[in-house]
Amino acid sequence: MYCISRFHLLSPSISPIRKSKLSKRHNHRIAGSQSQLQQQHQKMETNNAFKFLTKSPYTPPSWASHLSLIPSHAVSLGHLPTPIHKWHLPNLPNNTEVWLKRDDLSGMQMSGNKVRKLEFLMADAVAQGADCIITIGGIQSNHCRATAVAAKYLNLDCYLILRTSKVLVDQDPGLTGNLLVERLVGAHVELISKEEYAKIGSVTLTDILKEKLLKEGRRPYVIPVGGSNSLGTWGYIEAIREIEQQVQTANRKVKFDDIVVACGSGATIAGLSLGSWLGTLKAKVHAFSVCDNPDYFYDFTQGLLDGITAGINSRDIVNIQNGKKKKEEQLANDGVCMYVTRSIGKVSVWELQDSTRDHQPKVKAMQLALLRSLILLKKLLQQLVLFLTQFTVEKLLTGW
């Protein structure tokens, strides 16, 4: 997750003596403010100690209180707030800084942008008395893994419809990557070919499974691809409030001008763009679609915004570009803030360029650290399977 921002620190001319007195007062005030912030932080940590997995009433930001479909509750699933820190990249244009919003630290089992949506979706499922969750995605979907873990935490069964190649649809999916986590937490996995998925559609596929479970006496709750519906959008409306609070309590003046994010299902950009537009952040949101085309996501985002009666045109608050086929994208001119929340590293190469056009520093593999964390997780899981397999065989051979 990363950001690029531009801001200025203004220092008016002051006499040396007056400046010395002001500095002492200023330092005293800063020390007092820092002490208060530390006390508030300690109090917050104490209050949050037993908050994980609890369901709490939700109050929206004041600037979003006029919207509809306001969640009544949220389940605490993520380790929030996630930190923001500066990334020291060489050869950036003047007055440009890179900052990272580390949503990959929202929790190992559910890291990334999925957990923020699931906090509201799972609360709704519990409120409706569901005893199982249905969702759908790709064979290595991070959303499906996060949903399976969240369901297990809340003592709900989870049914996953996973899209794979036609050749592999009738085979055991194995125990690699996210599949291992899903199967370790007891998720029911059904495979479907990419061709069938495209022909039938995700909504119909989940509806068919829902009807089947209803006939069996179950109480299923359906979560769409990526958790992207109007309710899931609140996850990133709330994220904007989180960023606002972090900016307000920062020990230096920071102003983010733009937000950039990869887009795979839609609710993240809907929540970020609407929240930034309504709130105090006022940063322009730019999205790079990693599947489908920009027109599809403009229309889909519009549907999410209409679902909460936002009263705004999606094309006015978010700029969506096709990032599916391009290996490099021009990001923005001098003075840009970039904030990426995707957990899979789908946007890996960016080109930054300042307004003079004769200075074009390139930043490659900007999600390297994030990719490393996912690769590390995958390797650890593979080693775990290998160890458990060897351990079981040895015990069987020795008579346990």
C-alpha positions in Angstrom: 0.0 0.0 0.0 1.5 3.3 -0.9 0.9 7.0 -1.3 2.6 10.0 -2.9 1.8 13.4 -1.5 2.9 17.0 -1.9 2.7 19.5 0.9 4.5 22.8 1.9 5.7 23.9 5.3 5.6 27.8 5.5 8.1 29.6 7.8 7.4 33.4 8.0 10.3 35.7 8.9 10.6 36.3 12.7 13.3 38.0 14.7 15.8 35.7 16.4 14.8 36.7 20.0 11.1 36.4 19.4 11.8 33.2 17.5 13.6 31.8 20.5 10.7 32.6 22.9 8.2 31.3 20.5 10.2 28.1 20.0 10.2 27.4 23.7 6.5 27.9 24.0 6.0 25.9 20.8 8.1 23.0 22.2 6.3 23.1 25.5 2.9 22.9 23.7 4.2 20.1 21.4 5.4 18.2 24.5 2.0 18.6 26.1 0.1 17.6 23.0 2.3 14.6 22.5 1.7 13.6 26.1 -2.1 13.9 25.6 -1.9 11.9 22.4 0.1 9.2 24.1 -2.5 9.0 26.9 -5.3 8.8 24.4 -3.4 6.1 22.4 -2.9 4.1 25.6 -6.6 4.5 26.5 -7.6 3.4 23.0 -5.3 0.3 23.2 -6.9 -0.6 26.5 -10.4 -0.2 25.1 -9.5 -2.2 22.0 -7.9 -5.1 23.9 -11.2 -7.0 24.1 -12.9 -5.5 21.1 -11.7 -8.1 18.5 -14.6 -10.2 17.1 -17.2 -8.2 19.0 -20.3 -6.6 17.4 -20.7 -2.9 18.2 -23.2 -0.2 17.2 -21.9 1.9 14.2 -22.1 5.6 13.9 -21.1 7.1 10.5 -18.9 10.1 10.0 -21.0 13.3 10.3 -20.4 14.1 6.7 -21.9 10.8 5.7 -24.9 10.8 8.0 -27.3 11.8 5.2 -26.6 8.6 3.2 -29.0 5.7 3.2 -28.3 2.0 4.1 -26.2 3.1 7.1 -25.0 0.0 8.9 -26.4 -0.5 12.3 -23.5 -2.5 13.6 -20.0 -3.6 12.7 -18.0 -6.7 13.8 -14.4 -6.0 14.7 -12.3 -8.2 12.4 -9.3 -6.1 11.4 -6.4 -4.7 13.4 -7.3 -1.1 12.8 -6.2 1.6 12.3 -3.5 0.5 9.9 -0.3 2.7 9.9 0.7 5.3 7.4 4.4 6.0 6.9 6.7 7.8 4.5 8.5 5.8 1.8 11.9 7.2 1.0 12.2 6.8 -2.7 15.1 8.3 -4.6 14.8 10.8 -7.5 11.2 11.9 -7.0 10.1 15.2 -8.5 10.4 18.2 -6.2 7.7 18.7 -3.6 6.6 15.1 -4.0 6.5 12.5 -1.3 5.5 8.8 -1.2 3.4 7.5 1.7 2.2 4.0 2.4 -1.2 3.2 3.9 -0.5 -0.3 5.2 -3.8 -2.1 4.9 -1.7 -5.3 4.4 -1.2 -5.1 8.2 -5.0 -5.4 8.9 -4.5 -9.0 9.9 -2.5 -11.9 8.4 -5.6 -14.2 7.8 -7.7 -11.3 6.4 -5.2 -8.7 5.3 -5.9 -6.2 2.6 -9.0 -4.3 1.7 -11.4 -7.3 2.2 -11.5 -7.1 6.0 -13.0 -3.5 6.0 -16.0 -4.6 3.9 -16.4 -7.8 5.9 -16.8 -6.0 9.2 -20.1 -4.6 7.9 -21.2 -7.6 5.8 -20.6 -10.2 8.5 -22.4 -8.0 11.1 -25.4 -7.9 8.7 -25.3 -11.7 8.3 -25.3 -12.2 12.1 -28.2 -9.7 12.4 -30.2 -11.6 9.9 -29.7 -14.9 11.8 -27.6 -16.5 9.1 -25.9 -19.8 9.9 -23.7 -20.0 6.8 -22.1 -17.6 4.3 -21.9 -18.0 0.5 -19.4 -16.1 -1.6 -17.7 -16.5 -5.0 -14.3 -15.6 -6.7 -11.2 -16.9 -8.4 -9.4 -20.1 -7.3 -6.9 -18.0 -5.3 -9.3 -15.3 -4.2 -8.1 -13.3 -1.3 -11.7 -12.2 -0.6 -12.8 -15.9 -0.4 -10.0 -16.7 2.0 -10.8 -13.7 4.2 -14.6 -14.6 4.2 -13.9 -18.2 5.1 -11.7 -17.1 8.1 -14.2 -14.5 9.2 -17.0 -17.0 9.0 -15.0 -19.5 11.1 -14.3 -16.8 13.7 -18.1 -16.2 14.0 -19.0 -19.9 14.1 -20.7 -19.8 10.7 -20.2 -22.3 7.9 -18.8 -21.0 4.6 -19.5 -22.1 1.1 -17.1 -21.0 -1.6 -17.7 -21.1 -5.4 -14.2 -20.9 -7.0 -13.5 -20.2 -10.6 -10.8 -22.3 -12.2 -9.7 -23.6 -15.6 -11.8 -26.2 -17.5 -9.0 -28.7 -17.2 -8.8 -28.5 -13.4 -12.5 -28.2 -12.6 -13.0 -31.9 -11.9 -9.8 -32.3 -10.0 -9.0 -31.8 -6.3 -8.0 -28.1 -6.0 -5.1 -29.0 -3.7 -3.6 -27.2 -0.7 -1.7 -24.3 -2.1 -2.0 -20.6 -1.1 -5.4 -19.4 -0.1 -6.9 -22.9 -0.7 -5.0 -24.3 2.2 -6.4 -21.6 4.6 -9.9 -22.1 3.3 -9.7 -25.9 3.8 -8.0 -25.6 7.2 -11.0 -23.5 8.4 -13.5 -26.0 7.0 -14.9 -24.1 4.1 -17.0 -26.0 1.6 -15.4 -25.6 -1.9 -17.2 -25.9 -5.2 -15.3 -25.4 -8.4 -16.7 -24.0 -11.7 -14.9 -23.4 -15.0 -14.2 -20.0 -16.2 -16.5 -20.7 -19.2 -19.4 -21.6 -17.1 -18.8 -18.6 -14.8 -18.8 -16.3 -17.7 -22.0 -17.9 -19.2 -24.0 -18.1 -15.9 -22.7 -15.2 -13.9 -21.7 -14.8 -10.3 -25.2 -13.6 -9.1 -27.0 -16.6 -10.6 -24.4 -19.1 -9.3 -24.7 -17.9 -5.7 -28.5 -17.7 -6.0 -28.6 -21.4 -7.1 -26.5 -22.5 -4.2 -28.6 -20.3 -1.8 -31.8 -22.0 -3.0 -30.2 -25.4 -2.5 -29.2 -24.6 1.1 -32.6 -23.1 1.9 -34.2 -26.4 0.9 -31.9 -28.1 3.3 -33.1 -25.9 6.1 -30.1 -23.7 6.2 -30.1 -19.9 6.6 -27.5 -18.7 4.0 -26.2 -15.1 3.6 -24.7 -14.2 0.2 -21.7 -11.9 -0.1 -20.9 -10.8 -3.7 -17.6 -10.9 -5.5 -15.0 -9.0 -3.5 -17.6 -8.0 -0.9 -18.6 -5.3 -3.3 -22.1 -4.1 -2.7 -23.5 -0.9 -1.2 -23.1 -2.2 2.3 -19.5 -3.2 1.7 -18.8 0.3 0.4 -19.1 1.5 4.0 -15.8 -0.2 4.7 -13.9 2.4 2.8 -16.1 5.3 3.7 -15.0 4.5 7.2 -11.4 4.1 6.0 -11.4 7.7 4.8 -12.5 8.8 8.3 -9.6 6.8 9.7 -7.1 8.6 7.4 -8.6 12.0 8.3 -8.0 11.2 12.0 -4.5 10.0 11.3 -3.7 13.2 9.4 -5.2 15.4 12.2 -3.1 13.7 14.9 0.1 13.7 12.8 3.1 15.7 14.2 3.6 17.5 10.9 1.4 19.1 8.3 0.5 16.5 5.6 -1.8 17.2 2.7 -2.7 14.3 0.3 -3.7 15.6 -3.1 -4.6 12.4 -4.9 -5.4 8.8 -4.0 -4.6 5.9 -6.4 -5.9 2.4 -6.0 -6.1 -0.8 -8.1 -9.7 -1.8 -8.8 -10.9 -5.4 -9.0 -14.5 -5.4 -7.8 -15.6 -1.8 -7.2 -16.6 -1.1 -3.6 -13.2 0.1 -2.5 -13.1 2.9 -5.0 -16.7 3.7 -4.4 -16.1 4.2 -0.7 -12.8 6.0 -1.1 -14.0 8.4 -3.7 -17.3 9.2 -2.0 -15.7 9.5 1.5 -12.9 11.8 0.2 -15.4 13.9 -1.7 -17.8 14.3 1.3 -15.2 14.5 4.0 -12.3 16.9 4.7 -9.7 14.9 2.8 -10.7 16.2 -0.7 -8.2 14.1 -2.5 -8.9 13.0 -6.0 -9.3 9.3 -6.4 -7.7 7.5 -9.4 -8.3 3.8 -10.0 -6.6 1.3 -12.4 -8.9 -1.6 -13.3 -7.3 -5.0 -13.2 -10.2 -6.7 -14.9 -13.1 -5.5 -17.1 -12.9 -2.0 -18.6 -13.3 1.5 -17.1 -16.8 1.9 -18.4 -17.9 -1.2 -16.6 -16.5 0.1 -13.3 -18.0 3.6 -13.8 -21.4 2.0 -14.2 -20.9 -0.5 -11.3 -19.6 2.2 -9.0 -22.6 4.3 -9.9 -24.9 1.5 -8.9 -23.1 1.3 -5.5 -23.4 5.0 -5.0 -27.1 5.0 -6.0 -27.6 2.2 -3.5 -26.8 4.6 -0.6 -28.4 7.6 -2.3 -25.1 9.5 -2.6 -26.6 11.8 -5.3 -23.3 12.1 -7.2 -22.1 10.9 -10.6 -19.2 8.4 -10.3 -17.4 10.0 -13.1 -17.2 13.3 -11.1 -15.4 11.8 -8.1 -13.2 9.0 -9.5 -10.9 8.7 -12.5 -10.7 5.1 -13.7 -8.1 4.0 -16.2 -7.5 0.6 -17.8 -4.6 -1.1 -16.0 -5.3 -4.6 -17.3 -3.2 -4.5 -20.4 -0.7 -1.7 -19.7 2.6 -2.6 -18.1 3.3 1.0 -17.2 1.0 3.8 -16.5 1.6 7.5 -16.2 0.5 8.3 -12.7 0.3 12.0 -12.3 2.1 15.3 -12.4 4.1 17.0 -9.7 2.4 16.9 -6.3 0.5 13.6 -6.2 -0.6 11.3 -3.4 -0.9 7.6 -4.1 -2.7 5.3 -1.8 -3.0 1.6 -2.9 -5.1 -0.8 -0.9 -5.0 -4.0 -3.0 -3.4 -6.9 -1.2 -2.4 -8.9 -4.2 0.1 -6.6 -5.9 -1.9 -6.4 -9.2 -0.5 -3.0 -10.0 3.2 -3.5 -9.9 4.8 -1.0 -12.2 4.1 2.8 -12.2 5.7 5.7 -14.0 5.9 9.0 -12.2 6.5 12.1 -14.2 6.6 15.7 -13.3 5.1 18.6 -15.2 8.3 19.4 -17.1 8.2 16.1 -19.0 12.1 16.1 -19.2 12.4 14.4 -15.8 10.7 11.0 -15.7 11.9 8.8 -12.8 10.5 5.3 -12.9 9.4 3.4 -9.9 9.2 -0.3 -10.5 7.7 -3.1 -8.4 6.3 -0.7 -5.9 4.4 -3.5 -4.1 7.5 -5.6 -3.6 7.3 -5.6 0.2 3.6 -6.5 0.0 4.3 -9.3 -2.5 7.0 -10.6 -0.3 4.6 -11.0 2.6 2.2 -13.0 0.4 4.9 -15.2 -1.0 6.2 -15.7 2.6 2.7 -16.8 3.7 2.4 -19.2 0.8 5.8 -20.7 1.5 5.0 -21.1 5.2 1.7 -22.8 4.4 3.5 -25.2 2.0 6.1 -26.0 4.6 3.3 -26.6 7.1 1.6 -29.1 4.8 4.9 -30.9 4.1 5.6 -31.1 7.9 2.2 -32.4 8.7 2.3 -34.9 5.9 5.7 -36.2 7.0 4.7 -36.3 10.7 1.5 -38.3 10.0 3.4 -40.8 7.8 6.1 -41.3 10.4 3.5 -41.8 13.1 1.6 -44.3 11.0 4.8 -46.2 10.2 5.8 -46.3 13.9 2.4 -47.3 15.1 1.7 -43.8 16.4 
